[in-house]
Each structure stands twice: as structure tokens, then as C-alpha cells.
Amino acid sequence: MSGFWEEAFRSIGAAARLARLDRDALGRFTFSIPAFRRSFGAAALVLPMYLLLVHLPGARPGLHAADPVIGYAIELVNYVTRWLAYPLAIIALARPLGLGIMWIPYIIVYNWAQVVQMAVFLPIAALAALGFLPLGLDKVAMTLLLFWVLAYTWIITRFALNIAWIFALGFVVLDWVLGLFIDRVTNWLLYRLSLPEAPEGLAS
């Protein structure tokens, strides 16, 4: 277990350095099949922050309105799906896109980077949701935060896969679309399985 924590701290630190455009930080990751499996341990580190995030005002209205057992079961499925969908998509696309085995280090970096993303995203989202930011500034902050998340994903994709910026952008779009779709299905299920009628816009 101590080995996992040592690798986790080192990998999260390296992921934070990548956010500062330090490409040499890639050398601090461990790239192997066992390290690939261990990188999904980042999901356990992100989970407490994720639970705080979905409980922020306006973050997941369906969860608060749903039956608790059903609501949290759906939310757990959403969380696991979010962590598996993109890596599985990359594995499926690795051969057609000619990535070779580069998908292994990429997913390792991508997984640990989720800890950095959430550590930055949650405090700002909390300030905006709880009304600590002036009116109007909250929307600006959240918009800038979204662009930062997309840019950070683009950076780690370009560095880890060593590909041109336009191709890295395609991976970012794929990640964003998958996440948007999964969240949409989650919201639909929260209302459909817990409430008599889904709000307008979620009924179909």
C-alpha cells in the first residue's frame, strides 16, 4: 500500500507540473501495465471531491429530488462509467489510429491528472455555487474553469501521445462528448426512476 501512495503522490505532482507546460514531468510517471492498473486508484482519491461537487447547489438537482437509494446507486454507476468510458474508447481506437502501445502511458497520465483537475475545479465551483463570488463573476469563473479543464486535457494528450495539436484536440472533444452524454443519461435516469415526470428537456 505504501508503494501505491508513493506512486500516487509522485504521479499527481507530475500531473500538476504538466499543467505548467513542463513536458519533462512525463519522466516522473511509472509506465507499465501494473502502473496502468494502479492509475485507476486515482478514482478513489477523486470520489470524495466528486461527492462534494454533486451536492453543490444546482449541480445535480435530480439527485436531491430522487429517492436516496436509487439516486446514489445511479450516481455511483455514473462515476464508474465516467472513469471507464474514455479509457475503453482509447483502447478501442488505439489500433485504427496507429497509437501502438502509447495508449498505456497516456491513460496513466490522464487518470492521475483527474486528481489535479478536481482539486482545482471543486473550490472554484463551490465558491460560485455558494454565492461567494459577485453576481456575474460566478458565470465568468465557471466558463474560464471549463476552458482550463479542456486546455489541460489537451496539454496532457499532446504531451503523452506526442501528437500534433489538432489531433490532440480531437481526443479532447471525444472526452467531452462522452462525459456530456453520460451525465445526460444520469440526469434522465435520476428523474425517470425517482419522479413521476421528468422536467422539460429531460423527458426524451
Backbone as CSV, one residue per row, in Angstrom:
resi,resn,N_x,N_y,N_z,CA_x,CA_y,CA_z,C_x,C_y,C_z
1,MET,0.819,-1.207,0.000,0.000,0.000,0.000,0.854,1.259,0.000
2,SER,1.981,1.218,0.760,2.862,2.386,0.803,3.419,2.688,-0.575
3,GLY,3.648,1.608,-1.374,4.123,1.814,-2.730,3.115,2.560,-3.576
4,PHE,1.826,2.257,-3.366,0.782,2.958,-4.116,0.796,4.443,-3.783
5,TRP,0.877,4.776,-2.486,0.838,6.184,-2.100,2.050,6.940,-2.601
6,GLU,3.192,6.288,-2.586,4.393,6.932,-3.122,4.212,7.238,-4.607
7,GLU,3.695,6.251,-5.348,3.456,6.460,-6.770,2.375,7.507,-6.996
8,ALA,1.335,7.480,-6.150,0.241,8.437,-6.301,0.738,9.870,-6.123
9,PHE,1.480,10.135,-5.052,1.975,11.492,-4.800,2.916,11.951,-5.913
10,ARG,3.777,11.039,-6.353,4.720,11.393,-7.415,3.983,11.671,-8.722
11,SER,2.988,10.847,-9.036,2.258,10.996,-10.293,1.368,12.238,-10.287
12,ILE,0.735,12.503,-9.147,-0.103,13.707,-9.052,0.763,14.962,-9.156
13,GLY,1.925,14.924,-8.522,2.847,16.051,-8.639,3.306,16.253,-10.068
14,ALA,3.580,15.155,-10.762,3.986,15.247,-12.165,2.846,15.789,-13.022
15,ALA,1.621,15.363,-12.740,0.459,15.859,-13.485,0.275,17.355,-13.273
16,ALA,0.541,17.822,-12.045,0.449,19.261,-11.767,1.514,20.031,-12.543
17,ARG,2.688,19.450,-12.671,3.750,20.100,-13.447,3.390,20.170,-14.925
18,LEU,2.691,19.160,-15.429,2.242,19.208,-16.821,1.303,20.382,-17.052
19,ALA,0.507,20.716,-16.031,-0.391,21.874,-16.150,0.393,23.163,-16.335
20,ARG,1.661,23.156,-15.917,2.533,24.323,-16.106,3.404,24.165,-17.356
21,LEU,2.983,23.238,-18.221,3.657,23.005,-19.517,5.067,22.451,-19.361
22,ASP,5.308,21.745,-18.268,6.600,21.117,-18.044,6.574,19.708,-18.630
23,ARG,7.022,19.586,-19.847,6.975,18.299,-20.532,7.885,17.263,-19.877
24,ASP,8.936,17.719,-19.203,9.861,16.798,-18.538,9.189,16.040,-17.401
25,ALA,8.023,16.523,-16.958,7.308,15.852,-15.867,6.870,14.450,-16.259
26,LEU,6.792,14.162,-17.557,6.421,12.815,-18.000,7.396,11.769,-17.469
27,GLY,8.628,12.175,-17.253,9.637,11.250,-16.765,9.426,10.820,-15.328
28,ARG,8.533,11.464,-14.618,8.274,11.120,-13.219,7.159,10.081,-13.063
29,PHE,6.464,9.777,-14.144,5.433,8.740,-14.104,6.074,7.366,-14.271
30,THR,5.407,6.359,-13.730,5.793,4.973,-13.974,4.906,4.439,-15.084
31,PHE,5.511,3.979,-16.169,4.749,3.491,-17.312,4.923,1.982,-17.445
32,SER,3.884,1.246,-17.099,3.877,-0.209,-17.205,2.429,-0.674,-17.094
33,ILE,2.192,-1.943,-17.383,0.831,-2.477,-17.246,0.370,-2.434,-15.790
34,PRO,1.203,-2.843,-14.803,0.771,-2.700,-13.409,0.495,-1.249,-13.025
35,ALA,1.315,-0.318,-13.526,1.089,1.101,-13.236,-0.200,1.591,-13.886
36,PHE,-0.513,1.029,-15.045,-1.777,1.355,-15.711,-2.947,0.973,-14.816
37,ARG,-2.898,-0.228,-14.259,-3.973,-0.677,-13.373,-4.033,0.183,-12.112
38,ARG,-2.860,0.500,-11.563,-2.832,1.294,-10.328,-3.344,2.708,-10.536
39,SER,-3.206,3.207,-11.746,-3.635,4.586,-12.002,-5.131,4.771,-11.811
40,PHE,-5.900,3.686,-11.913,-7.343,3.790,-11.677,-7.649,3.952,-10.184
41,GLY,-6.630,3.772,-9.347,-6.789,4.092,-7.939,-7.032,5.576,-7.725
42,ALA,-6.694,6.388,-8.718,-6.980,7.823,-8.635,-8.478,8.077,-8.470
43,ALA,-9.295,7.139,-8.961,-10.748,7.289,-8.833,-11.162,7.345,-7.373
44,ALA,-10.478,6.575,-6.514,-10.793,6.584,-5.085,-10.414,7.917,-4.443
45,LEU,-9.354,8.551,-4.958,-8.933,9.841,-4.420,-9.874,10.963,-4.857
46,VAL,-10.416,10.828,-6.041,-11.307,11.861,-6.580,-12.720,11.735,-6.018
47,LEU,-13.122,10.518,-5.632,-14.509,10.268,-5.226,-15.020,11.208,-4.131
48,PRO,-14.291,11.430,-3.028,-14.823,12.363,-2.019,-15.070,13.761,-2.574
49,MET,-14.162,14.239,-3.437,-14.345,15.557,-4.042,-15.536,15.556,-4.991
50,TYR,-15.715,14.451,-5.706,-16.847,14.330,-6.631,-18.173,14.379,-5.868
51,LEU,-18.238,13.696,-4.732,-19.463,13.693,-3.936,-19.779,15.086,-3.408
52,LEU,-18.747,15.832,-3.038,-18.965,17.220,-2.635,-19.464,18.050,-3.805
53,LEU,-18.902,17.800,-4.976,-19.276,18.571,-6.163,-20.740,18.386,-6.520
54,VAL,-21.226,17.143,-6.537,-22.612,16.900,-6.952,-23.609,17.375,-5.912
55,HIS,-23.136,17.695,-4.704,-24.037,18.214,-3.678,-24.058,19.741,-3.612
56,LEU,-23.279,20.386,-4.478,-23.333,21.837,-4.529,-24.684,22.278,-5.090
57,PRO,-25.204,23.420,-4.640,-26.496,23.907,-5.149,-26.503,24.002,-6.672
58,GLY,-27.501,23.383,-7.270,-27.665,23.436,-8.722,-26.823,22.451,-9.501
59,ALA,-25.934,21.707,-8.823,-25.033,20.810,-9.538,-25.756,19.589,-10.084
60,ARG,-26.600,18.969,-9.282,-27.315,17.766,-9.707,-28.700,17.778,-9.050
61,PRO,-29.617,18.611,-9.556,-30.946,18.736,-8.939,-31.672,17.393,-8.824
62,GLY,-31.501,16.538,-9.813,-32.183,15.254,-9.803,-31.765,14.375,-8.648
63,LEU,-30.508,14.488,-8.218,-30.020,13.680,-7.109,-30.723,14.061,-5.810
64,HIS,-30.925,15.348,-5.610,-31.569,15.810,-4.383,-33.059,15.498,-4.378
65,ALA,-33.653,15.423,-5.575,-35.086,15.146,-5.665,-35.378,13.649,-5.673
66,ALA,-34.379,12.847,-5.968,-34.584,11.404,-6.133,-34.641,10.683,-4.799
67,ASP,-35.165,9.464,-4.842,-35.066,8.556,-3.702,-33.582,8.323,-3.433
68,PRO,-33.142,8.460,-2.180,-31.706,8.391,-1.889,-31.028,7.115,-2.376
69,VAL,-31.679,5.964,-2.160,-31.066,4.694,-2.561,-30.891,4.649,-4.079
70,ILE,-31.959,4.974,-4.795,-31.891,4.962,-6.259,-30.923,6.034,-6.754
71,GLY,-31.033,7.216,-6.152,-30.203,8.330,-6.601,-28.720,8.057,-6.483
72,TYR,-28.290,7.553,-5.323,-26.863,7.306,-5.127,-26.384,6.087,-5.911
73,ALA,-27.262,5.125,-6.135,-26.892,3.980,-6.973,-26.621,4.442,-8.402
74,ILE,-27.500,5.312,-8.913,-27.317,5.840,-10.266,-26.055,6.691,-10.334
75,GLU,-25.828,7.497,-9.305,-24.656,8.375,-9.282,-23.369,7.554,-9.236
76,LEU,-23.387,6.436,-8.512,-22.210,5.575,-8.449,-21.932,4.944,-9.815
77,VAL,-22.998,4.505,-10.482,-22.833,3.947,-11.827,-22.279,5.010,-12.767
78,ASN,-22.784,6.233,-12.637,-22.295,7.341,-13.454,-20.797,7.548,-13.221
79,TYR,-20.391,7.516,-11.973,-18.990,7.768,-11.637,-18.079,6.701,-12.227
80,VAL,-18.455,5.443,-12.039,-17.643,4.345,-12.574,-17.619,4.396,-14.098
81,THR,-18.761,4.689,-14.701,-18.834,4.771,-16.162,-17.948,5.877,-16.697
82,ARG,-17.964,7.017,-16.004,-17.118,8.138,-16.437,-15.639,7.750,-16.405
83,TRP,-15.260,6.953,-15.413,-13.856,6.571,-15.302,-13.434,5.507,-16.317
84,LEU,-14.400,4.730,-16.794,-14.065,3.633,-17.705,-14.309,3.958,-19.178
85,ALA,-15.279,4.825,-19.448,-15.715,5.043,-20.837,-14.591,5.565,-21.725
86,TYR,-13.920,6.616,-21.292,-12.881,7.206,-22.140,-11.683,6.275,-22.316
87,PRO,-11.133,5.684,-21.239,-10.039,4.728,-21.461,-10.417,3.582,-22.392
88,LEU,-11.640,3.050,-22.253,-12.074,1.972,-23.143,-12.176,2.452,-24.586
89,ALA,-12.633,3.689,-24.770,-12.709,4.253,-26.124,-11.310,4.391,-26.722
90,ILE,-10.352,4.824,-25.911,-8.971,4.974,-26.396,-8.377,3.623,-26.755
91,ILE,-8.623,2.613,-25.916,-8.120,1.270,-26.207,-8.706,0.763,-27.516
92,ALA,-10.002,0.999,-27.717,-10.655,0.550,-28.952,-10.113,1.276,-30.176
93,LEU,-9.729,2.532,-30.001,-9.264,3.342,-31.131,-7.753,3.261,-31.348
94,ALA,-7.038,2.632,-30.413,-5.577,2.633,-30.462,-5.045,2.071,-31.770
95,ARG,-5.556,0.914,-32.187,-5.053,0.305,-33.421,-5.471,1.094,-34.658
96,PRO,-6.761,1.456,-34.816,-7.141,2.245,-36.002,-6.382,3.566,-36.119
97,LEU,-6.062,4.172,-34.978,-5.369,5.459,-35.007,-3.851,5.317,-35.016
98,GLY,-3.364,4.074,-34.965,-1.923,3.849,-35.008,-1.186,4.312,-33.769
99,LEU,-1.823,4.197,-32.608,-1.197,4.652,-31.365,-0.198,3.648,-30.809
100,GLY,-0.242,2.410,-31.313,0.632,1.383,-30.768,0.336,1.159,-29.306
101,ILE,1.392,1.141,-28.475,1.195,0.966,-27.026,1.202,2.306,-26.288
102,MET,1.171,3.411,-27.037,1.211,4.724,-26.405,-0.043,5.005,-25.581
103,TRP,-1.105,4.226,-25.825,-2.315,4.433,-25.034,-2.084,4.096,-23.561
104,ILE,-1.108,3.250,-23.273,-0.842,2.870,-21.878,-0.325,4.062,-21.069
105,PRO,0.791,4.702,-21.497,1.231,5.878,-20.736,0.219,7.009,-20.774
106,TYR,-0.511,7.139,-21.878,-1.498,8.221,-21.973,-2.588,8.078,-20.920
107,ILE,-3.143,6.896,-20.790,-4.213,6.694,-19.810,-3.672,6.836,-18.388
108,ILE,-2.434,6.415,-18.158,-1.830,6.596,-16.836,-1.772,8.077,-16.479
109,VAL,-1.263,8.878,-17.402,-1.183,10.327,-17.166,-2.585,10.926,-17.038
110,TYR,-3.470,10.518,-17.925,-4.849,11.041,-17.920,-5.534,10.759,-16.580
111,ASN,-5.391,9.542,-16.068,-6.057,9.187,-14.817,-5.545,10.008,-13.637
112,TRP,-4.230,10.116,-13.497,-3.689,10.891,-12.381,-4.012,12.370,-12.524
113,ALA,-4.133,12.826,-13.743,-4.458,14.243,-13.975,-5.866,14.578,-13.499
114,GLN,-6.731,13.573,-13.388,-8.088,13.833,-12.906,-8.077,14.354,-11.474
115,VAL,-7.093,13.930,-10.685,-6.977,14.413,-9.305,-6.662,15.909,-9.308
116,VAL,-5.749,16.298,-10.175,-5.385,17.720,-10.282,-6.576,18.535,-10.769
117,GLN,-7.258,18.037,-11.782,-8.419,18.750,-12.311,-9.461,18.986,-11.229
118,MET,-9.804,17.945,-10.489,-10.843,18.087,-9.473,-10.393,18.976,-8.332
119,ALA,-9.119,18.905,-7.961,-8.592,19.735,-6.881,-8.669,21.215,-7.230
120,VAL,-8.554,21.548,-8.507,-8.685,22.934,-8.960,-10.152,23.294,-9.166
121,PHE,-10.908,22.372,-9.760,-12.294,22.637,-10.144,-13.211,22.825,-8.934
122,LEU,-13.090,21.948,-7.942,-14.038,21.938,-6.826,-14.072,23.241,-6.032
123,PRO,-12.933,23.791,-5.596,-13.014,25.029,-4.805,-13.670,26.190,-5.549
124,ILE,-13.334,26.333,-6.834,-13.909,27.433,-7.607,-15.390,27.207,-7.839
125,ALA,-15.767,25.962,-8.154,-17.179,25.638,-8.335,-17.959,25.869,-7.050
126,ALA,-17.355,25.550,-5.906,-18.021,25.752,-4.613,-18.226,27.237,-4.334
127,LEU,-17.210,28.050,-4.599,-17.353,29.493,-4.394,-18.468,30.064,-5.253
128,ALA,-18.554,29.593,-6.510,-19.587,30.085,-7.408,-20.972,29.614,-6.978
129,ALA,-21.096,28.330,-6.630,-22.403,27.761,-6.295,-22.938,28.290,-4.973
130,LEU,-22.050,28.589,-4.033,-22.477,29.031,-2.707,-22.624,30.547,-2.607
131,GLY,-22.422,31.241,-3.722,-22.669,32.674,-3.762,-21.566,33.542,-3.199
132,PHE,-20.352,33.030,-3.130,-19.243,33.809,-2.598,-18.593,34.698,-3.663
133,LEU,-18.990,34.524,-4.918,-18.471,35.360,-5.986,-19.526,36.390,-6.380
134,PRO,-19.116,37.599,-6.726,-20.077,38.631,-7.126,-20.932,38.173,-8.300
135,LEU,-22.160,38.717,-8.369,-23.082,38.359,-9.442,-22.442,38.603,-10.802
136,GLY,-22.486,37.612,-11.643,-21.893,37.703,-12.971,-20.494,37.120,-13.010
137,LEU,-19.735,37.351,-11.941,-18.374,36.817,-11.901,-18.381,35.306,-11.749
138,ASP,-19.442,34.776,-11.130,-19.534,33.328,-10.971,-19.605,32.625,-12.315
139,LYS,-20.391,33.187,-13.242,-20.501,32.583,-14.579,-19.188,32.716,-15.348
140,VAL,-18.539,33.859,-15.200,-17.247,34.056,-15.859,-16.229,33.056,-15.319
141,ALA,-16.216,32.892,-13.993,-15.262,31.970,-13.371,-15.487,30.546,-13.839
142,MET,-16.762,30.126,-13.915,-17.056,28.758,-14.333,-16.726,28.542,-15.809
143,THR,-16.940,29.570,-16.624,-16.590,29.460,-18.047,-15.086,29.327,-18.221
144,LEU,-14.334,30.156,-17.507,-12.873,30.079,-17.575,-12.368,28.743,-17.044
145,LEU,-13.030,28.255,-15.999,-12.644,26.970,-15.426,-12.860,25.835,-16.413
146,LEU,-13.976,25.885,-17.131,-14.246,24.868,-18.147,-13.186,24.897,-19.239
147,PHE,-12.817,26.090,-19.678,-11.788,26.205,-20.706,-10.444,25.702,-20.188
148,TRP,-10.172,25.930,-18.898,-8.917,25.433,-18.325,-8.892,23.907,-18.332
149,VAL,-10.005,23.283,-17.940,-10.087,21.821,-17.928,-9.841,21.269,-19.330
150,LEU,-10.480,21.870,-20.336,-10.305,21.410,-21.716,-8.863,21.619,-22.179
151,ALA,-8.285,22.766,-21.823,-6.907,23.053,-22.225,-5.930,22.103,-21.540
152,TYR,-6.185,21.806,-20.281,-5.314,20.889,-19.539,-5.379,19.491,-20.136
153,THR,-6.583,19.045,-20.474,-6.731,17.738,-21.123,-5.994,17.723,-22.451
154,TRP,-6.075,18.823,-23.187,-5.374,18.942,-24.474,-3.862,18.852,-24.270
155,ILE,-3.356,19.503,-23.223,-1.913,19.504,-22.957,-1.414,18.095,-22.649
156,ILE,-2.100,17.396,-21.727,-1.617,16.062,-21.367,-1.772,15.089,-22.532
157,THR,-2.781,15.297,-23.366,-2.960,14.440,-24.538,-1.836,14.648,-25.536
158,ARG,-1.537,15.902,-25.795,-0.481,16.206,-26.769,0.884,15.720,-26.280
159,PHE,1.171,15.948,-25.000,2.470,15.555,-24.450,2.598,14.039,-24.336
160,ALA,1.578,13.386,-23.786,1.666,11.949,-23.519,1.654,11.127,-24.798
161,LEU,0.879,11.567,-25.788,0.819,10.836,-27.056,1.815,11.367,-28.089
162,ASN,2.403,12.542,-27.786,3.367,13.166,-28.699,2.764,13.335,-30.100
163,ILE,1.591,13.976,-30.144,0.891,14.177,-31.409,0.673,15.666,-31.651
164,ALA,0.320,16.005,-32.897,0.068,17.392,-33.263,-1.144,17.941,-32.506
165,TRP,-1.187,19.248,-32.376,-2.231,19.873,-31.558,-3.627,19.603,-32.090
166,ILE,-3.789,19.525,-33.418,-5.120,19.332,-33.986,-5.647,17.935,-33.670
167,PHE,-4.766,16.939,-33.659,-5.184,15.580,-33.317,-5.488,15.471,-31.819
168,ALA,-4.690,16.176,-31.009,-4.958,16.195,-29.566,-6.318,16.811,-29.288
169,LEU,-6.691,17.799,-30.076,-7.997,18.434,-29.910,-9.120,17.434,-30.147
170,GLY,-8.930,16.525,-31.095,-9.939,15.508,-31.358,-10.176,14.612,-30.148
171,PHE,-9.099,14.267,-29.433,-9.229,13.450,-28.222,-9.987,14.217,-27.138
172,VAL,-9.716,15.511,-27.029,-10.402,16.345,-26.034,-11.900,16.387,-26.318
173,VAL,-12.237,16.541,-27.586,-13.653,16.575,-27.974,-14.326,15.244,-27.648
174,LEU,-13.641,14.147,-27.941,-14.194,12.825,-27.641,-14.449,12.684,-26.141
175,ASP,-13.488,13.092,-25.328,-13.628,13.015,-23.870,-14.813,13.856,-23.403
176,TRP,-14.932,15.052,-23.927,-16.001,15.971,-23.526,-17.371,15.435,-23.931
177,VAL,-17.474,14.918,-25.151,-18.750,14.399,-25.644,-19.188,13.182,-24.829
178,LEU,-18.253,12.281,-24.537,-18.585,11.109,-23.728,-19.086,11.521,-22.337
179,GLY,-18.377,12.451,-21.715,-18.781,12.912,-20.388,-20.140,13.579,-20.411
180,LEU,-20.382,14.386,-21.435,-21.672,15.077,-21.563,-22.802,14.071,-21.742
181,PHE,-22.574,13.061,-22.563,-23.592,12.047,-22.816,-23.904,11.251,-21.544
182,ILE,-22.861,10.850,-20.827,-23.059,10.066,-19.605,-23.816,10.876,-18.561
183,ASP,-23.456,12.148,-18.410,-24.164,12.996,-17.445,-25.616,13.194,-17.855
184,ARG,-25.856,13.324,-19.153,-27.225,13.494,-19.649,-28.069,12.260,-19.316
185,VAL,-27.515,11.086,-19.551,-28.226,9.848,-19.238,-28.461,9.738,-17.735
186,THR,-27.450,10.134,-16.951,-27.594,10.079,-15.495,-28.736,10.963,-15.016
187,ASN,-28.786,12.194,-15.502,-29.873,13.097,-15.117,-31.230,12.539,-15.525
188,TRP,-31.292,11.970,-16.712,-32.550,11.392,-17.200,-33.003,10.254,-16.291
189,LEU,-32.067,9.392,-15.915,-32.401,8.264,-15.047,-32.831,8.723,-13.654
190,LEU,-32.137,9.733,-13.134,-32.484,10.232,-11.810,-33.941,10.674,-11.748
191,TYR,-34.380,11.352,-12.791,-35.768,11.811,-12.816,-36.738,10.691,-13.177
192,ARG,-36.400,9.912,-14.187,-37.313,8.868,-14.666,-37.576,7.787,-13.613
193,LEU,-36.555,7.402,-12.886,-36.701,6.308,-11.928,-37.138,6.775,-10.545
194,SER,-37.111,8.078,-10.312,-37.425,8.567,-8.973,-38.611,9.503,-8.908
195,LEU,-38.959,10.130,-10.034,-40.047,11.099,-10.036,-41.098,10.708,-11.064
196,PRO,-42.334,11.118,-10.854,-43.408,10.779,-11.798,-43.157,11.312,-13.198
197,GLU,-42.642,12.531,-13.281,-42.410,13.135,-14.581,-41.057,13.815,-14.597
198,ALA,-40.345,13.634,-15.680,-39.072,14.322,-15.817,-39.319,15.760,-16.215
199,PRO,-38.485,16.681,-15.747,-38.628,18.084,-16.159,-38.499,18.235,-17.657
200,GLU,-39.042,19.299,-18.177,-38.966,19.552,-19.602,-37.509,19.601,-20.040
201,GLY,-37.208,18.936,-21.128,-35.821,18.881,-21.627,-35.132,17.594,-21.255
202,LEU,-35.658,16.881,-20.262,-35.067,15.591,-19.879,-36.002,14.425,-20.159
203,ALA,-37.132,14.731,-20.740,-38.145,13.691,-20.937,-37.800,12.763,-22.092
204,SER,-36.901,13.189,-22.929,-36.546,12.351,-24.084,-35.044,12.336,-24.288
